[in-house]
Structure formats: C-alpha cells, structure tokens
Amino acid sequence: MLVGTEWIIDAFDCNAEKLRDISALQTVFSSVLNDLQLKSLNETWHKFDGEGGVTGFSMLTESHLACHTYPEFQTATFNLYCCRERPTWDWEENLKTFLDAESVIVRVVNRGAERPSSFVISHS
C-alpha cells in the first residue's frame, strides 16, 4: 500500500542573497507547482530579520511543499509530499538554475510502502 511520495531535498553552496529573497523562492515554488500540475490552497512566507533566511509553506490539494533557507550556511532545504503519483521534478538542475546551488541531494521516501507485521512503539 503506497499512500504518498515524499521528496526531501538539501541544496548546498547556494547564492546567499537568493536565500533571503522571498520572490526568488516563490519562483521555485511556482515552477514546482506548474511543472507537476499541483494546486496550492494556501501559501505562507516568512522572512527572518536582518541577514536571516526564509521559510515558505504551500498547502496543496495533494499535500504540501515547504522550504527553509539558511543564508549563513548557503543552504536551502525543501520538502514535497504528494499523496498521488507525480513525475520526478529535476531538483538538482532547477535549484542550480534558480538558487545557484553547487550541489543538491534528493531523497525519495515512499510513504506507507512498508508496514510492520506487529504493533511497534518507538521511544525517543
């Protein structure tokens, strides 16, 4: 049983100014939404004071898209969760283009794909 796919993305050595620029990050979101034909219900952005980064969140009919930027580390993180099958977006190429990222790591998690055979409680 597959209930969704989650993409977890880390982009490194990005342009720090772009990581402070809400409009630059909104362009990334728009491209993801348009290319994957996703529908946003609500979008929220917050720019932290001074040289701080940006947090963005889009609630989708298909689930959510989020980003957090860390200009002081030239790093951006993204999370896309879709409850319906979607093609893979070229995070590496697109984040190199939009944010001048030098390297991008993409992890894909198929949610609900593995179900434990017995009830397990995890303690931290």
C-alpha positions as a Markdown table, in Angstrom:
| # | Residue | x | y | z |
|---|---|---|---|---|
| 1 | Met | 0.0 | 0.0 | 0.0 |
| 2 | Leu | 1.6 | 3.3 | -1.1 |
| 3 | Val | -0.1 | 6.4 | 0.4 |
| 4 | Gly | 2.3 | 9.0 | -1.0 |
| 5 | Thr | 5.8 | 10.0 | -2.0 |
| 6 | Glu | 8.0 | 12.5 | -0.2 |
| 7 | Trp | 10.9 | 14.3 | -1.7 |
| 8 | Ile | 13.4 | 15.6 | 0.9 |
| 9 | Ile | 15.9 | 18.0 | -0.7 |
| 10 | Asp | 19.1 | 19.7 | 0.5 |
| 11 | Ala | 20.8 | 22.3 | -1.7 |
| 12 | Phe | 24.3 | 23.5 | -0.8 |
| 13 | Asp | 26.6 | 26.4 | -1.7 |
| 14 | Cys | 23.6 | 28.5 | -2.9 |
| 15 | Asn | 23.6 | 32.2 | -3.5 |
| 16 | Ala | 23.0 | 33.6 | 0.0 |
| 17 | Glu | 21.1 | 36.7 | -1.4 |
| 18 | Lys | 18.7 | 34.5 | -3.2 |
| 19 | Leu | 18.1 | 32.5 | 0.0 |
| 20 | Arg | 17.0 | 35.8 | 1.7 |
| 21 | Asp | 14.7 | 36.7 | -1.3 |
| 22 | Ile | 11.1 | 35.6 | -0.9 |
| 23 | Ser | 10.4 | 36.3 | -4.6 |
| 24 | Ala | 13.3 | 34.0 | -5.7 |
| 25 | Leu | 11.9 | 31.2 | -3.6 |
| 26 | Gln | 8.3 | 31.8 | -4.8 |
| 27 | Thr | 9.7 | 31.3 | -8.3 |
| 28 | Val | 11.0 | 27.9 | -7.2 |
| 29 | Phe | 7.5 | 27.0 | -5.8 |
| 30 | Ser | 5.7 | 28.3 | -8.9 |
| 31 | Ser | 7.9 | 26.1 | -11.1 |
| 32 | Val | 7.4 | 23.0 | -9.0 |
| 33 | Leu | 3.6 | 23.6 | -8.9 |
| 34 | Asn | 3.4 | 24.3 | -12.7 |
| 35 | Asp | 5.7 | 21.6 | -13.8 |
| 36 | Leu | 4.0 | 18.9 | -11.7 |
| 37 | Gln | 0.5 | 20.3 | -12.1 |
| 38 | Leu | -0.1 | 20.7 | -8.4 |
| 39 | Lys | -2.7 | 23.0 | -6.9 |
| 40 | Ser | -2.0 | 25.3 | -4.0 |
| 41 | Leu | -4.8 | 26.0 | -1.4 |
| 42 | Asn | -2.8 | 28.5 | 0.6 |
| 43 | Glu | 0.8 | 29.8 | 0.7 |
| 44 | Thr | 2.6 | 31.4 | 3.6 |
| 45 | Trp | 6.0 | 33.1 | 3.7 |
| 46 | His | 8.2 | 34.5 | 6.5 |
| 47 | Lys | 11.4 | 36.4 | 6.1 |
| 48 | Phe | 13.6 | 36.4 | 9.2 |
| 49 | Asp | 15.1 | 39.7 | 10.4 |
| 50 | Gly | 18.4 | 41.0 | 9.1 |
| 51 | Glu | 20.5 | 38.5 | 7.3 |
| 52 | Gly | 18.2 | 35.7 | 8.2 |
| 53 | Gly | 16.6 | 33.3 | 5.8 |
| 54 | Val | 13.1 | 32.5 | 4.6 |
| 55 | Thr | 10.5 | 29.9 | 5.5 |
| 56 | Gly | 7.8 | 29.1 | 3.0 |
| 57 | Phe | 4.9 | 26.7 | 3.0 |
| 58 | Ser | 2.2 | 25.8 | 0.5 |
| 59 | Met | -0.7 | 23.6 | 1.4 |
| 60 | Leu | -1.6 | 21.6 | -1.7 |
| 61 | Thr | -4.7 | 19.7 | -2.6 |
| 62 | Glu | -2.2 | 16.8 | -3.0 |
| 63 | Ser | -0.4 | 17.6 | 0.4 |
| 64 | His | 2.3 | 20.2 | 0.9 |
| 65 | Leu | 5.5 | 21.9 | -0.3 |
| 66 | Ala | 7.8 | 23.6 | 2.2 |
| 67 | Cys | 11.2 | 25.3 | 2.2 |
| 68 | His | 13.6 | 26.7 | 4.8 |
| 69 | Thr | 16.7 | 28.7 | 3.9 |
| 70 | Tyr | 19.9 | 29.3 | 5.8 |
| 71 | Pro | 21.9 | 32.0 | 4.0 |
| 72 | Glu | 24.6 | 31.9 | 6.7 |
| 73 | Phe | 25.3 | 28.3 | 5.6 |
| 74 | Gln | 24.4 | 28.9 | 1.9 |
| 75 | Thr | 21.9 | 26.1 | 2.3 |
| 76 | Ala | 18.2 | 25.5 | 1.4 |
| 77 | Thr | 16.0 | 22.6 | 2.3 |
| 78 | Phe | 12.8 | 21.6 | 0.6 |
| 79 | Asn | 10.1 | 19.0 | 1.3 |
| 80 | Leu | 7.4 | 18.0 | -1.2 |
| 81 | Tyr | 4.8 | 15.4 | -0.2 |
| 82 | Cys | 2.3 | 14.2 | -2.7 |
| 83 | Cys | -0.5 | 11.7 | -1.9 |
| 84 | Arg | -0.8 | 10.9 | -5.6 |
| 85 | Glu | 1.8 | 9.7 | -8.0 |
| 86 | Arg | 3.8 | 12.5 | -9.7 |
| 87 | Pro | 6.7 | 12.6 | -12.1 |
| 88 | Thr | 10.1 | 13.4 | -10.6 |
| 89 | Trp | 11.0 | 17.1 | -10.7 |
| 90 | Asp | 14.6 | 17.8 | -11.6 |
| 91 | Trp | 15.5 | 19.3 | -8.3 |
| 92 | Glu | 19.2 | 19.3 | -9.0 |
| 93 | Glu | 19.1 | 21.2 | -12.3 |
| 94 | Asn | 16.4 | 23.5 | -11.2 |
| 95 | Leu | 18.0 | 24.5 | -7.9 |
| 96 | Lys | 21.3 | 25.1 | -9.7 |
| 97 | Thr | 19.4 | 27.4 | -12.0 |
| 98 | Phe | 17.2 | 29.2 | -9.5 |
| 99 | Leu | 19.5 | 29.4 | -6.5 |
| 100 | Asp | 22.9 | 28.9 | -8.0 |
| 101 | Ala | 23.3 | 25.7 | -5.9 |
| 102 | Glu | 26.6 | 23.9 | -6.3 |
| 103 | Ser | 25.3 | 20.5 | -5.1 |
| 104 | Val | 21.8 | 19.1 | -4.4 |
| 105 | Ile | 20.9 | 15.9 | -2.5 |
| 106 | Val | 17.4 | 14.4 | -3.1 |
| 107 | Arg | 16.0 | 11.6 | -1.0 |
| 108 | Val | 12.7 | 9.9 | -2.0 |
| 109 | Val | 10.6 | 8.2 | 0.5 |
| 110 | Asn | 7.6 | 6.1 | -0.5 |
| 111 | Arg | 5.2 | 6.5 | 2.4 |
| 112 | Gly | 3.1 | 3.6 | 3.6 |
| 113 | Ala | 5.1 | 1.2 | 1.4 |
| 114 | Glu | 6.3 | -0.9 | 4.4 |
| 115 | Arg | 4.0 | -1.8 | 7.2 |
| 116 | Pro | 5.3 | -3.5 | 10.3 |
| 117 | Ser | 4.0 | -7.0 | 11.0 |
| 118 | Ser | 3.3 | -6.2 | 14.6 |
| 119 | Phe | 2.5 | -3.1 | 16.6 |
| 120 | Val | 5.7 | -1.2 | 17.5 |
| 121 | Ile | 6.0 | 1.8 | 19.8 |
| 122 | Ser | 9.1 | 3.9 | 19.3 |
| 123 | His | 10.6 | 5.8 | 22.3 |
| 124 | Ser | 13.0 | 8.7 | 21.9 |
